[in-house]
Amino acid sequence: MVVANFVEMIATSIRDNWELEALSNYKEEDFTFGKTGEEILRFHKLFQNLEVQRGEKISVIGKNNINWALTYLSTTSYGAVIVPLLQDFHSNDIVHIVNHSDSTILFISDSIFEKLDLEQLKHLKAIYSLDTMELLYTSVDNAPVYEQITLDEKVTKENFKLPEIGHEELLGILYTSGTSGFSKGVMLKHKSLAANVEFGVKYIQLTPGMKIVSFLPLAHAYGVAFEFLSPFAMGCHINFLGKVPSPQIILKAFADVRPNLIFAVPLIIEKIYKKKIKPAISKPAVKLLLHIPLLNRIVYNKVNRQISQAFGGNFKEVIIGGAAFNSDVEKFLRKAKFKYTVGYGMTECGPLISYAAWDDLPLYSCGKPIPYVEVRIDSPNPRKTPGEILVRGFNVMTGYYKNDEATQSAIDREGWLHTGDLGVMDKDDYIYIKGRSKNMILGASGQNIYPEEIEAKLNNMPYVQESIVVEDKGRLHALIVPDQELIEAENLSREKLEVEMQNNQKHLNHQLPAYMSISKIILHDKEFEKTPKKSIKRYLYTVSQN
């Protein structure tokens, strides 16, 4: 059971680490914990001037930076509800979520703000720039300007305090998708984040002054809980990358900052493996050494040193999560004795479900259930026969905002969250994920991709009768059944049809975030086979079959 209160963990860390560096925009400004505490109280006064009440929703969208972090800490410690949005959501989807969540204040990057249609926003009192904190829009008289907000007294570690917020109060609504009709807002209470943060404090065990590079999207549950909130509660110095996290940019930041703990998605690790390690170990002489006992240890040790140095050479472990990890890469890293571990979680759990330290993790496992959750495998033989992974506990969501039907489908009457993942659990409670039981596709950087969203757009395009979106080797492909009746009516040739489909692809991708873009359209001349309910039998269709 959680002992610590989420807001009190934040307040305690601010007081205990008052003079230490807390937040930095990479290679730019630095905030101490004391300065962070002072800015949080200025945000609170801003909210008071805007007559923000407890439970009111505040949205934030933009790149990782100090102002994003301050918005999150200030909103949640005030008693309002944070609504973080992924910055690669389409502008129409941003408007939809801001409206659907009933948000009254929006903090947004200038480049994203320029694309919004303000006339469609329903409930907003004010919009502030995440880049400059400038007031960009207001619908109320005398809206406060952040730069003009002053505090009544000097803030010190002796007099600093935050409001008391209970475990059962709503902390945030995290949208798993942006598209109208498909968006589900995951409601997480304060106790959910408290469970995740306290786990980090107790089991990951960093010490004040240690460094973190934050490059995972803070709008993701994984990024915000473990690259930001947990290290902050431990007095760590968090460096926000603030750029598109390509492997080159990330490795440069690791070399500069030399972080003490690294969080990553599999894509980053796999790209480094493919570009730097695999070419070296594929050389004939090296391949020969890898097959000779004792001598192969020389190769593995050298690779370990090279990878560790690439990550800054100062970390206790690399925690990988957010997507499935390539088994070949994992097997090689294990042989090289690289300090990595794999965790398992989902937004609905805020996010962590299971974890084990790098030196306690069996190959291909994603760890043991954390202390605050129960995990059950819905299978007659949970150790050998995969079944759906069910989760119940302190960190599980309340439900989906304004969507009782989806909530009842996800959480049964006994309180078990049905994850949609298939797995087994061994006698020592280590979990092994075997696949997904739902249609959701997990993007390479951990994004949730719902094919129905893409299909709904595609099916409304010219000459498309029906479609299926499938994943193949990390790319999304659309299998399309052409509208033969329309094609015959217009006497459209095959060549012209293919040109039309290329146009459809361009038009579709223009409407979607980059991680949901379609790489290829494949024409499928026969109508898809369907169930009695007229649902497409998805399992019959893959790229290789077409």
N, C-alpha and C positions, 0 to 999 in steps of 0.2 A: 504494500500500500504506500502511496506517495505521502511523504511527511511535509516536504517543502511546498510553499505556495509559489506559483509562477512569478507573480509581480514582486514578491518579497525576495526571491532569488536574484532578480535583476537589481533591486534596490540595494541588497546586501553587497553584491559584487561592486556596484558603483562606490559605495562607502568604503569598502575594504581596499579597493585598488585606485583610490581617488587620483593619485598623481601619475599612475601608469598610463601608457598609450593604450587606447581602446579601439579606435576606428581610424582607418586611413583610406583615402582614395589613392590607389597605387601611384607612387611617385609624385603625389600632390600633398594636400593638407592632412594634418593629423589632429585627432581629438583625443584628449585624455578622458578617463572615466569621469572625472569631475566636470569637464566641459560637456560631456555627453549628458550627465545628469542635469546640468543647468539648461541645456537646450530642450530636454524633455519637458521641463517645467515651463519653458517658454511656449512650447507646443500646447501644453495644457491650458495656458492662458489664452492662446489663440482659439482653442476649442470653446472655452468659456465665453469669449467675446462673440462667437458664432452661435452661442446657445446650444451647443451640442450636448445631448443627453446621454446617459448610460444606455448602451444597447444600440445607439445610432451607428450606421454603417459608414465607413471611410475607405475609399478605394485608393490603391496605389499601383502605378505602372511605370516602369522605366528600368534602366540599367542598374546593376548593383552599385550603390554608392552610399556615402554617409547620410545623405538626406533620406534615402529609402529606409535605411536602418532606423533613423530617428523617427520617421513616420510610423514604422511598425511598433517600436518600443513605446512611443508616446500614445498611440491609439490604444494599445492593449493595456497599458498601465493607467489610462484614464477611465477605462470601463466601457469604451466604445468597441466596435467590432471591425477588425481589419479585413479588407477584401483585396488580396494581392492578385494582380493579373499578369500573365505572361506578356512580355513586350512584343512578341511576334504574333499575337492575336490580330486578326483583321480589324480595321477600325469599326466596321459595323458590329462585330462581335463585342468589341469593347463597350460600345454604346448599349448593346443588349445586356451585358453583365452589370454595368453600372446601374441601369434601370431595374433589372431583375432583382438586384441585391438591395434596392432602395437606398443606395448610397447618397449621402447629402454633401460630402466633400470629396474631391478628387485631387490627388497629387500625381503629376504626370510629367514625363520628359517632354521638352519643347517640340522635338521632332515628331512625336506621336500626337501631341495636341493639335498640330497644324493639319492633321488629316481628319479630325473629328468634325461631325456635323452637330454643332452645339444646339441647334433647334430640336434635335431628337432627345436630348437629355432632359429627364422629367423632374428629378427631385433635388438637383444640386443647388446648394447655397453658394459654393465657391469652388474654384479650381486654382491650385497653386503649382508653380513650376518646381519640379524636382531638381532642375539644374541650378536655378537662381533663387528659389523660394519667392519669386515675384507672383503677385496676384494676377492671374490670367483672365479670370471671369468671375462675376458674381451676380446673383439674382436678388440680393438683399441690400438694404441701405447700410452704409458705413461699415462695410466688410473690413476686417482688420488687415493691415499690411504687416507681414511677419517681421520685417526689419525694424518696425516701430514698436514691437512688443518688448516691454521692459518688465522686470520682476520687482516686487516691492522691497525685497531685501537681498543682500548678498547670500549666495548659496555656498554652504560649506559642507564638509562631510559630517559635521556634527548635527547640522539642522536639516540635512537632506532626507526627505521621505516621499514615498509615493502612496496613493490611495490604496485602501484595502479592497481587494477584488477576490471574491470567493471562487472555489474550485468549479462550482456548477454554472458560473456565468459564461455566456458565449464569448469566445475569444476571436474567432475568425471564420470566414466562409471562403473556402478554396475551391475554385471552379476547375473541374477536371477537363473542361472543354469550353470553347467560346461560342459555338454555333447555336443560334436560336432553335429551340425544339429538341436539342440534344444536351444542352448544358446542364450539369448537375453541380450544385453548390454544396460542398462537403462542410457541414457545421461541426466545428471543433470547439469544445469547451476549454476553459483554462486548465482543467485537470489533464487534458490530453497532452498539451505542450509541457505541462509540469512533469508528467511521466517521462516524456522524451528527454527533456533537459536534465532532470535529475539522474536519469540513467547515464547520460553522458558524463555528468559530474562524478558519479560514483564509480563507473566502470572504465571509462576512457582515461580519466585521471590525468588531465593536463595541469600545469601549474601557472600561476600568474606571470605574465610577461612572455609566455610562449607565443609563437607566431602562427597565423593561419592565412592562407590565400583563399579568398572567397570568389569562386568563378562559376559555380553552379547557380542557376536562376533562383533568386530569393523568393520568387513566387511559387517555387516548388516546395513541397513539404520537406523533402530531403535536404535541400539547400538551406532553407531558413532555420531548421531545427539543429543541424549539425555543423554547418559552416559559419553560423552566426550565433544563434541563441545559446547553445551549449558552451562554446568557447567563451562567449561573453560572460556567462555565469561563472566561469572559472578564472576570469581575469586575464584572458588572452588578448593579444593584439591582432585584430582582424584587418587584413588588407583587401579591399574590394578592387577586383581587377577592372571592372567597368568597361570591358571590351568584349568583342566576339571571341569566345575562348577557343581559338585554334590551338593545336598542339604546340606550335612554335611559340605563340604568345604565352601560353601557360608555362612552358618549360623555362622561358626567359624570366618570368616572374618567380618561379621556384628557385632559380639560380640567384636572383637578387634578394629575395626574402628569406630563403632557407627555412621553410615552414617546419614546425614540429609534428604536425599531423596533417595528412592529406586525404581529402574526400574526392572521389572521382567516379565518373560513369565509365562503363566498360569501353566505350568508343575511344576514349583518350588512351587507355592502356593498350588496346588492340592496335591502334594506329602506330604507336611507338614500337610495338612488337613487329608489325609488318614492315615498317620503314627502316628501323635501326637494327633490330635483332635478327629477324629472319634472313635478310641478305647475308649477314655475317656467318650464321650457323649453317647456311646452305652451301658454303664453299666445300669442295671435296675433302680437303684436309681436315676441316673442322668437323664435318659429318663423320669422318672416320674416328676422330678422337672421342666423339660423343658415344660411340659404341664400345669404347674400351674402358672397363672399370678402372677406377682411380684416376686415370688420365682425364676422363670426362669431367671430373670434379674441378679440374683447372679451368675448363671452358665455362662451366656453370658459375664458378666463383668470379671469373672475369666479367661475365654478363651481369651478375648481381651488382658488382661494383659500378659498372657503367650505368645501369638503370637507376641505382640508388643515387649516384652523382647527378644524373639528369633531373631527379626530383629534389635536388638541393642538398642531399646527403646528410640531412639533419632530422629526419622524421622517425617516429616510433613505429608507425605502420601506415599503410594506404588502405582506406576503407572504400570498397567498391560497392555500388548499389545503383538502383534506378532502372536497370535493364538486365537481360540475361547476359552472362559472361561466357565468352567463347571457351569451350572446354579444352581445346588444344593449347590456347594461350595460358589458361590457368594451370594446366598440367606442366608446361614448361617452367612457369614461374615457381611452381612448387619444387621442381627439381633444382632450380637455381637458389632455393631458400630465400626468395624475395619476401619481404615483410608486407604481405597483403592479406586482407580478409574480405569476405563478402557478406553483406547484410541483406535482409529482406524486409520490405515494408510496402505500404501503400498510403496514399493520401488520406484514406478513411481511418487510418490509425495514427496519423500525425507525425511521422509515418512509420516508426520502427515496430517490427514484429519480432525479429530474431537477429542475433549477433553472437559472434565469438571472437576473441582476440586471435591474432594471426598465428600464434604458436599453439592454439587450441582448436583449430578448425580442420575437420576432415576434408579431404579433397572432394570438390563438387558440392559441398554443403553450404548452406547460408546461415549456419549457426543455430543456437538454441533460442527458444522463446525468452524474451526479456521478462524480468520479474513481475511486471505489471499486467501481463496478459496470459490468458490460457489459449492453447492451440490444440485443436482436435482435427484428425484426418477422418473425413467421412468415407470410410472404407471398411469392409469386413476384416481386412488384414492390413492395418495402417503401416506396418513395417515393410511390407513387400508389394502390396497392391495399391497403386496411386488412387487417391481420392481427393475430393475438394478440401482445401485447407480452410478451416473455420476458425475464427478468432473472436475472443470475448475478453473484455477487460477495461481498465481504467482509461486507456487512451483511445478507445474506439469512438467514432463519431456519434453525434446525436442523431443524425440523419441528413437527408438532402433538403436544402432550403426550398420551401414551397413545392415539395414533390413527395407527398405521402406515399404514392404508389411505388416509386423507386425505392423509398426507404423501407417499406414493408417487404419488398422483393429482396433487398440486401441484408436486412437484419431480421432473423426469425423471432418467434415469441419467447424463446429462451435467451435471447440477447446475443446469439451467435451471428457474427458478420460472415457472410458467404463471399469469400475473396474472388472466386472464379478461377483460382489457380489450382493445379493438380500437383500433389506431392506425396511423399512418404516421410515417416519420422522413425528413426532407429531407436534402439533400446535406451540410448543415452540422451534421447530427446533432440538429436540433431535433425534439422529439416533439410530435405532434398526436393527441390522443385523439378517436376517432370514436364510441365507444359501448362498451357492455359486452356480453360474450358469455355471461355467466352470468345467473342469475335474480336475483341480489342487487340490491336497491334501495338507493341511497345517500340517506340522510336529509338534510334541509336543512342540518343542522349537522355533517354528515360521519359520522353513525352508519351502521354496516352493518346493513341490514334484510333478513332472510332470509324471504321470503314463506312458505316451507314451514313455518316455526315457527308463524306465525299461523294458517295453514290447518290445521295439525295440531290446534290447539285448537278452531278453528271447526267442523271436521268432526265433532267429538264433541258438538256442541250440538244441541238439539231441532230437528227438521224440516230438518236440513241433510244433504244427500246428499254433495255435494262442493263445493269452493270454489276460487277463484283470487283472490289479492290482487294488485292492480295499482296503479300510481302514475299520477296525473293532476294536473298543475299543482301539484305539491308535496304532494298529499294522497293518502292510501291509501284505496282502495275495495275492497270485497269483492264479487265476483260469486259468487252462490250458486245452485246447482241444488237446489231443495227436494226433500225426501223425499216423493214423490207417494204412495207406498204408505201411509205413515203418515198423511199428510194425508187420504187417502180413508177410511182405517180410522176416523179420528176425526171425519170429516165437518167438517173445518176450513175455514171460509170464507177468502177471499182477505184480507179485512180483518183477521181474527184472525191469519192467517199473518204479515201485515206487523207486527202488534203483537208477535208472538213474535220476529220478526227484530230488532225494536228492542230487545227485552229481551236477545237474544243479543249484540247490539252492546255494550250497556252492560256485560254480564257479561264479555265478552271484553276490553274496554278496561280493566276493573278489574284484569285479570291482567297487563296489558302496560305497559311503560314508555310515557311520553307520546309519544315520537317514533315508536312503533310502533302508535299507536292508529288505529282505522278511522274514517274520517270519514263513510262512507256504505255501506250495504248495498244492492246491486242484485240483484233476483231474475232468474235466467236459467232459463227454463222447459225448455229442451232440454239433454240431457246433453252435457257437453263432448266435443268430438272428441278421439280419443286415437291414439297411435302403436301399433304392434303389441305393444309392451311395456306398453301400457296407461298410458303417461304422457300427461298432458294436453298438447295442442299449444298451448302458452301464446301463441305468436305470433299466434294467430287472435283473441285476445280483448283488447279495450281498452274503456275506459269509453264512448267515442264510438260503438262498435258496439252498445252496449246501451242 
